[in-house]
Amino acid sequence: MADVARVAGVSLPTVSRVLTGAVAVSPDKRARVLAAIEQLGYRPNAAARALVSGRRSLIAVLAGNTSLYGYARTISGIAGAARLAGYTVVIMVVESADAEVVDDAVNLVLGQPIAGVIVLEFDDVGREVVERLPHGIPVVSAGGWVRREGQVPSVLIDEHAGGRAVTEYLLGLGHATVHHVSIPLLGGAPGRTEGWRDALVAAGAPVPEILRASWEPASGYRLGLELLERPDVTAVFCGNDDLAIGVMRAFVENGVAVPQDVSVVGFDDQPFGEFWSPPLTTASQDFDDLGARAFERLRRVLDPAAVGAGSSAVIATPVLVVRGSAGPVGRGTAGRAAGGRT
């Protein structure tokens, strides 16, 4: 700042006033300060400003993954909302749920001048991070879990309602039951899996054995090959769109048409699903909105008087998006039920 003041030919307090906008500065002096800043490539030091002002503007996001669709879009939503409110986001990837790994990541984050923390609680890593963060740190979790008593403030997507809606839709098309390819267990059955199970039980339909997958489409492809050996399969609900694409690929390569022979539905509504053949029916989760709501919830913790900070809902419900990969039970599925591939 002293260098900027020297080049601009103004006092140090004038430079400070231009940067903070707290006090009006004449247009001429303001222009000279901004020109000096541009010439010198000056960037304010966030840590130093936090020490002087007492206001921290750094938000840390801790996540077990940043490449999967839901994680990446949620982080994008957090970053966009934070930027509009004058905050900066830093991201820490926590490689595993091992206590030592989690503690190392938390300690690195807390060594920075952060205002608060948002944890993506989509997996066991996120759950462990929430458990191991020290008390007194402003923290909000974002995920798809059922709310738990004593938990930190959270914003959620009601996966249970989404899973139930998908299953009820398939049952309504005349399918006797719905088979399920599940995403990995996350400290218990995912909400979308529980919604699937509850819908079947409520309808008095058989509850098939769950096929457990990893996150990758190749896992869906492998389990799709297993489903081909079951002639009673007429509808499959997959725990995410990646798995659904893998399952459909296995079916089509082996002469099973979607949806004429078997209906397939995904979860998440990734952009590619609309352009697959057939277009994928799915449950749409608005992850960008989840991220924005997570930031607004944290902002309410940091500053209860902040304008708009209390406007975000705690829980949102996925929306069923009907496309071409699901349909009524037809002659093709009847043929499979009789014991053959069509």
Backbone torsions as a table, in degrees:
resi	resn	phi	psi	omega
1	MET	NA	-35.8	178.0
2	ALA	-63.7	-39.5	177.7
3	ASP	-63.9	-41.4	178.8
4	VAL	-62.6	-43.7	180.0
5	ALA	-61.4	-40.5	-179.2
6	ARG	-65.0	-47.5	-178.4
7	VAL	-66.7	-37.5	-178.8
8	ALA	-79.6	-15.3	-178.3
9	GLY	71.4	35.8	179.5
10	VAL	-130.5	176.0	179.0
11	SER	-81.4	161.4	177.3
12	LEU	-61.6	-43.0	176.6
13	PRO	-58.8	-32.0	178.6
14	THR	-65.5	-42.3	176.8
15	VAL	-60.1	-43.6	179.6
16	SER	-60.9	-41.2	-179.1
17	ARG	-65.4	-38.9	178.0
18	VAL	-63.9	-42.1	-176.9
19	LEU	-69.1	-40.2	-176.0
20	THR	-88.9	-25.4	-176.9
21	GLY	70.5	12.0	-175.9
22	ALA	-72.1	-31.9	-178.3
23	VAL	-130.2	140.1	-178.9
24	ALA	-64.6	141.8	177.6
25	VAL	-126.3	145.2	-178.9
26	SER	-60.3	147.3	-179.3
27	PRO	-54.5	-37.7	-178.9
28	ASP	-64.9	-48.9	-179.7
29	LYS	-65.3	-39.8	178.7
30	ARG	-60.0	-44.7	-179.8
31	ALA	-62.8	-40.0	-179.8
32	ARG	-66.5	-40.1	178.8
33	VAL	-64.8	-46.5	-179.5
34	LEU	-63.6	-36.4	177.4
35	ALA	-65.8	-39.8	178.6
36	ALA	-66.7	-39.7	177.5
37	ILE	-60.3	-44.0	179.7
38	GLU	-65.3	-42.8	-178.7
39	GLN	-63.6	-40.8	-175.3
40	LEU	-89.7	-11.6	-176.8
41	GLY	67.0	35.1	-176.7
42	TYR	-72.1	135.9	173.1
43	ARG	-129.4	127.3	178.7
44	PRO	-60.4	143.3	177.4
45	ASN	-86.9	114.1	-174.6
46	ALA	-62.6	-39.2	-179.0
47	ALA	-65.5	-42.2	179.9
48	ALA	-66.7	-41.3	179.6
49	ARG	-64.1	-36.3	178.5
50	ALA	-65.1	-38.1	179.2
51	LEU	-65.8	-40.5	-177.2
52	VAL	-73.9	-45.9	-173.2
53	SER	-86.7	-21.2	-175.3
54	GLY	78.9	0.8	179.5
55	ARG	-109.3	122.4	177.5
56	ARG	-97.0	143.3	-175.7
57	SER	-128.9	19.7	-178.6
58	LEU	-105.5	123.4	178.2
59	ILE	-109.2	127.3	177.9
60	ALA	-98.8	133.4	174.0
61	VAL	-110.9	121.7	177.1
62	LEU	-107.3	128.6	-175.0
63	ALA	-146.6	150.3	177.0
64	GLY	-82.7	-9.7	-178.0
65	ASN	-162.0	148.7	174.6
66	THR	-125.5	-3.9	-176.0
67	SER	-94.3	-28.1	178.9
68	LEU	-67.6	150.8	-170.5
69	TYR	-56.3	-51.6	-176.2
70	GLY	-62.3	-40.2	178.7
71	TYR	-64.2	-50.2	-175.6
72	ALA	-61.9	-43.0	-178.7
73	ARG	-70.0	-34.9	177.9
74	THR	-65.6	-42.5	177.7
75	ILE	-62.0	-40.4	177.5
76	SER	-60.6	-41.5	177.9
77	GLY	-64.3	-40.2	177.3
78	ILE	-62.3	-49.0	-175.8
79	ALA	-62.6	-40.7	-179.8
80	GLY	-64.8	-44.9	179.7
81	ALA	-67.5	-38.8	-179.8
82	ALA	-65.4	-42.0	-178.8
83	ARG	-61.4	-42.2	179.4
84	LEU	-63.8	-27.9	-179.3
85	ALA	-93.3	4.0	177.5
86	GLY	85.9	20.2	178.2
87	TYR	-108.4	156.6	176.8
88	THR	-113.5	142.2	-177.0
89	VAL	-110.4	132.7	169.6
90	VAL	-117.3	146.7	-174.3
91	ILE	-118.2	131.5	175.5
92	MET	-119.4	118.4	175.4
93	VAL	-87.9	126.3	178.9
94	VAL	-102.9	114.3	-167.2
95	GLU	-70.1	-27.3	-179.4
96	SER	-154.3	171.4	178.9
97	ALA	-87.6	6.2	176.6
98	ASP	-59.2	134.1	-173.5
99	ALA	-57.6	-40.2	-178.5
100	GLU	-67.2	-40.1	178.3
101	VAL	-64.7	-43.7	179.3
102	VAL	-63.3	-45.2	-179.4
103	ASP	-62.1	-40.3	178.5
104	ASP	-62.0	-43.9	180.0
105	ALA	-65.1	-44.2	179.5
106	VAL	-61.9	-42.5	-179.3
107	ASN	-64.9	-38.0	177.1
108	LEU	-63.1	-42.5	-179.7
109	VAL	-66.3	-45.7	-176.8
110	LEU	-71.1	-11.6	173.9
111	GLY	-77.5	-6.1	177.9
112	GLN	-99.4	159.2	-179.9
113	PRO	-77.9	65.7	-174.9
114	ILE	-85.2	150.7	174.0
115	ALA	-87.2	-35.3	-178.3
116	GLY	-171.1	178.3	-173.6
117	VAL	-130.7	139.2	168.5
118	ILE	-117.2	127.6	-179.7
119	VAL	-109.0	129.2	173.4
120	LEU	-84.5	107.0	-173.3
121	GLU	-99.2	55.9	178.1
122	PHE	-91.6	-9.3	-171.7
123	ASP	-150.8	-177.8	-179.2
124	ASP	-64.6	-30.2	177.3
125	VAL	-61.9	-48.4	179.8
126	GLY	-61.2	-40.9	178.7
127	ARG	-61.5	-41.6	-178.7
128	GLU	-68.7	-38.0	177.9
129	VAL	-60.7	-46.3	179.2
130	VAL	-58.0	-42.2	-178.1
131	GLU	-67.1	-31.0	-170.5
132	ARG	-101.4	-5.1	174.3
133	LEU	-67.4	134.6	-179.2
134	PRO	-66.7	150.4	177.3
135	HIS	-64.6	148.8	178.3
136	GLY	97.5	-11.5	176.9
137	ILE	-86.8	126.7	175.7
138	PRO	-62.4	118.6	-174.9
139	VAL	-143.8	144.1	174.4
140	VAL	-133.8	139.9	175.1
141	SER	-105.9	148.3	177.6
142	ALA	-128.0	128.5	-178.7
143	GLY	-175.1	-160.3	-177.2
144	GLY	-123.3	30.3	-176.3
145	TRP	-92.6	160.8	168.8
146	VAL	-72.6	139.1	-178.3
147	ARG	-61.9	140.7	179.8
148	ARG	-117.9	142.3	179.0
149	GLU	-63.6	140.5	178.0
150	GLY	80.4	-1.3	-179.0
151	GLN	-73.7	159.6	175.3
152	VAL	-65.5	163.4	176.2
153	PRO	-53.8	139.5	-174.5
154	SER	-143.8	156.7	168.1
155	VAL	-122.9	139.9	-168.3
156	LEU	-135.7	154.5	163.7
157	ILE	-104.9	129.0	-176.1
158	ASP	-78.6	81.8	-179.3
159	GLU	-61.7	-32.6	-179.7
160	HIS	-58.4	-47.3	179.3
161	ALA	-63.6	-37.7	178.6
162	GLY	-65.3	-45.7	178.8
163	GLY	-63.3	-37.4	179.3
164	ARG	-68.5	-40.6	-179.3
165	ALA	-64.0	-41.8	178.6
166	VAL	-61.0	-46.6	-176.6
167	THR	-66.2	-43.3	178.3
168	GLU	-62.8	-36.4	178.0
169	TYR	-62.8	-45.4	-179.3
170	LEU	-67.2	-40.3	176.4
171	LEU	-62.9	-37.5	179.1
172	GLY	-65.9	-19.7	176.9
173	LEU	-83.8	0.7	176.2
174	GLY	101.7	3.8	179.0
175	HIS	-73.9	135.3	-176.6
176	ALA	-68.0	-32.0	174.9
177	THR	-156.7	177.7	-179.4
178	VAL	-131.2	121.9	174.0
179	HIS	-79.9	156.6	-171.8
180	HIS	-134.6	125.2	170.7
181	VAL	-103.1	111.2	-169.4
182	SER	-95.7	146.9	167.1
183	ILE	-68.0	168.9	-176.6
184	PRO	-58.9	151.4	174.4
185	LEU	-62.6	138.1	-177.7
186	LEU	-124.3	69.1	-177.0
187	GLY	69.7	21.2	-175.5
188	GLY	143.4	171.3	-178.9
189	ALA	-63.5	135.6	176.2
190	PRO	-58.9	153.3	-179.1
191	GLY	-58.0	-37.1	-179.5
192	ARG	-65.9	-33.1	176.9
193	THR	-70.1	-41.5	178.1
194	GLU	-64.2	-37.9	177.0
195	GLY	-63.9	-40.1	175.3
196	TRP	-59.2	-48.7	-177.5
197	ARG	-63.4	-44.9	-177.6
198	ASP	-64.5	-36.3	178.8
199	ALA	-66.3	-40.5	178.6
200	LEU	-65.2	-44.7	-179.4
201	VAL	-62.5	-44.0	-179.2
202	ALA	-62.9	-31.9	-179.2
203	ALA	-87.4	-3.5	-177.0
204	GLY	70.5	22.2	-179.4
205	ALA	-90.3	153.4	175.5
206	PRO	-59.2	146.9	177.8
207	VAL	-108.0	100.4	-177.6
208	PRO	-68.0	163.0	174.2
209	GLU	-62.1	136.9	179.1
210	ILE	-77.0	134.9	173.0
211	LEU	-98.0	115.6	-174.0
212	ARG	-93.3	127.9	-177.0
213	ALA	-115.9	172.9	166.1
214	SER	-91.5	-162.6	-177.2
215	TRP	-85.4	-16.6	-166.8
216	GLU	-87.4	150.7	177.3
217	PRO	-58.1	-32.4	179.4
218	ALA	-60.2	-32.7	177.3
219	SER	-67.1	-39.6	175.6
220	GLY	-64.7	-38.7	178.2
221	TYR	-61.5	-45.8	-179.8
222	ARG	-61.2	-44.3	-179.6
223	LEU	-72.4	-28.2	173.9
224	GLY	-61.9	-38.4	176.1
225	LEU	-63.3	-36.8	176.6
226	GLU	-65.7	-40.4	-179.1
227	LEU	-65.3	-27.0	178.4
228	LEU	-61.5	-24.6	-178.6
229	GLU	-84.4	1.6	-178.3
230	ARG	-113.2	101.7	-174.3
231	PRO	-67.7	-12.5	-179.8
232	ASP	-85.1	-3.3	-176.4
233	VAL	-77.7	116.7	175.5
234	THR	-121.5	-14.6	-179.8
235	ALA	-148.9	136.7	-179.1
236	VAL	-130.8	127.1	173.8
237	PHE	-104.6	118.1	-178.1
238	CYS	-101.0	143.2	-174.2
239	GLY	-67.5	-18.9	169.7
240	ASN	-153.6	172.6	-176.0
241	ASP	-69.1	-34.0	177.5
242	ASP	-57.5	-46.5	179.3
243	LEU	-64.5	-39.3	179.9
244	ALA	-62.0	-40.7	178.8
245	ILE	-64.2	-41.8	177.6
246	GLY	-62.2	-43.3	179.3
247	VAL	-62.8	-46.7	-179.1
248	MET	-62.7	-37.6	178.6
249	ARG	-62.7	-42.7	178.0
250	ALA	-61.9	-41.1	-179.8
251	PHE	-64.2	-52.7	-173.8
252	VAL	-63.1	-39.8	179.5
253	GLU	-63.8	-21.1	-177.6
254	ASN	-110.7	22.8	172.1
255	GLY	78.9	15.5	177.6
256	VAL	-102.6	117.3	-175.4
257	ALA	-83.6	141.3	174.8
258	VAL	-113.9	123.0	6.4
259	PRO	-100.1	7.0	-173.3
260	GLN	-59.6	-40.1	180.0
261	ASP	-96.6	-45.2	-179.3
262	VAL	-139.2	132.2	173.7
263	SER	-85.8	139.7	179.5
264	VAL	-130.2	130.9	178.6
265	VAL	-128.6	140.9	179.3
266	GLY	-105.6	-160.2	-179.2
267	PHE	-157.5	129.4	176.2
268	ASP	125.4	-41.4	-175.5
269	ASP	68.0	58.1	173.5
270	GLN	-69.7	151.6	-173.7
271	PRO	-57.8	-33.3	-176.3
272	PHE	-70.1	-21.7	-174.9
273	GLY	-60.0	-35.9	-178.8
274	GLU	-66.2	-25.0	-173.9
275	PHE	-106.2	5.2	174.4
276	TRP	-74.5	166.3	177.5
277	SER	-123.1	111.5	-0.5
278	PRO	-76.8	159.0	177.1
279	PRO	-56.5	139.5	-169.7
280	LEU	-83.3	123.4	167.6
281	THR	-73.4	137.3	-172.2
282	THR	-158.5	173.1	171.8
283	ALA	-105.2	119.7	-174.4
284	SER	-84.1	122.6	173.7
285	GLN	-107.7	124.3	-178.6
286	ASP	-87.7	86.8	-176.6
287	PHE	-70.5	-34.2	176.8
288	ASP	-60.2	-42.0	177.0
289	ASP	-64.9	-38.8	177.6
290	LEU	-59.2	-45.2	179.0
291	GLY	-63.0	-43.4	178.8
292	ALA	-62.6	-41.3	179.3
293	ARG	-67.8	-34.1	177.6
294	ALA	-64.2	-42.9	177.9
295	PHE	-64.5	-44.4	-179.0
296	GLU	-63.1	-34.7	176.9
297	ARG	-66.5	-41.7	177.0
298	LEU	-65.3	-40.2	178.4
299	ARG	-60.6	-35.9	177.7
300	ARG	-66.8	-35.2	176.1
301	VAL	-66.7	-41.7	-177.7
302	LEU	-72.5	-38.1	-176.4
303	ASP	-146.7	90.5	-177.6
304	PRO	-58.1	-21.2	-178.5
305	ALA	-90.4	-0.7	-177.1
306	ALA	-61.1	137.2	-178.9
307	VAL	-65.5	125.1	177.4
308	GLY	82.3	-5.7	-174.5
309	ALA	-69.6	-18.7	-179.4
310	GLY	-103.3	12.2	-171.9
311	SER	-88.2	-12.6	-173.2
312	SER	-84.5	141.0	177.9
313	ALA	-74.4	150.6	-179.7
314	VAL	-79.2	-36.6	-176.1
315	ILE	-127.5	133.5	174.1
316	ALA	-120.8	154.9	-176.6
317	THR	-111.9	132.7	175.3
318	PRO	-59.7	154.0	-178.6
319	VAL	-112.2	128.2	177.6
320	LEU	-70.1	125.6	178.1
321	VAL	-112.0	109.2	-176.0
322	VAL	-89.8	122.0	176.9
323	ARG	-127.1	-135.5	-169.9
324	GLY	-107.2	1.2	-173.2
325	SER	-90.2	0.8	179.0
326	ALA	-132.7	141.8	179.5
327	GLY	-159.4	178.0	-179.7
328	PRO	-64.5	159.2	174.4
329	VAL	-63.1	128.4	-177.2
330	GLY	-124.9	-168.3	-177.8
331	ARG	-64.3	-30.9	179.6
332	GLY	-64.0	-44.7	-179.9
333	THR	-69.1	-31.9	176.7
334	ALA	-63.5	-38.2	177.9
335	GLY	-64.7	-39.8	178.2
336	ARG	-65.9	-40.0	179.6
337	ALA	-62.7	-26.2	179.2
338	ALA	-79.0	-8.3	172.5
339	GLY	118.4	9.7	-179.2
340	GLY	-136.8	164.4	173.3
341	ARG	-86.5	145.6	-179.5
342	THR	-106.3	NA	NA
